[in-house]
Amino acid sequence: MRWPLAASGTTDWLRELCGDGLTGFMPPPMPDAAWVLNAMYEHDDGPAGMSYQEYRRARIADGSVRPHTVNGVDLEAGSTVTGGGLGRAEHPGPGWRLRWAELARRTGDPVVPDGLLPSHRCFPSAKKDGSWPLGIVPPTEGSLDRETWTRLIGILTEHSPAGPETRCLAYYSPLTLGTTEFEKLHVRTGNLGDAGILYDNPETGFSPSDFRAEDRSWCLCTDYDLWATKVAGSPLLVEALVSDVEIEAVRLP
């Protein structure tokens, strides 16, 4: 009730700037922007030397798991190789955390390769035959994790003149809702101080695809195909994101 449906036309200006919004409306800098990276996790005592794919193959070999195949194609092989998943994510618990910068130092890979955006193509040296180590939970795709969403909302509140009373619009792309209705866009309106409940929206398993202040002072996009959220806004807001010690955010060309 605190986030009623708004007219889908409220996104018309984003459609003009960013396209159809199928995977999210990716905003241009307004006038600055940074990418907030979805959290990844590694356990301090996690298994070493085995990938997700090797572990699954071993379980198939000993009969613990039966492959889900159609016409000879293993439908779960792709997710086993990547090791990640779509949609919302929770912190796994004590002993888990891995920052992108730490993994970059360890592997020698850049945090985000030149010319790319944060996605499954990052950290090729961390993987074995394309599959992540079993002890690492890579970032989710298409949705912020809960702890990053919560912290991001806090920073946005600090840099919005009306604070928690800032009026906002939350857009969910058709892909996150499992719908083929592309013309009538799903937008909800509410106060920034109530944004926490959007993370548990029962209509979807994703955080909002786009979330913006009604006065257009800032706008964020969590693209369905990416591992990060672009936040566009003032230089002060972007600097607060990049210098924050809880979340990870980077500027990209």
Secondary structure by P-SEA (a helix, b strand, c coil): ccccccccccaaaaaacccccccccccccccbbbbbccbbbbbccccccccaaaaaaaaaaacccccccccccccaaaaaaacccccccccccccbbbbaaaaaaacccccccccccccccccccccccccccccccccccccccaaaaaaaaaaaaaaccccccccbbbbbcccccccccccbbbbbbbbccccccccccccccccccbbbbccccbbbbbcccccbbbbbccaaaaaaaaacccbbbbbcc
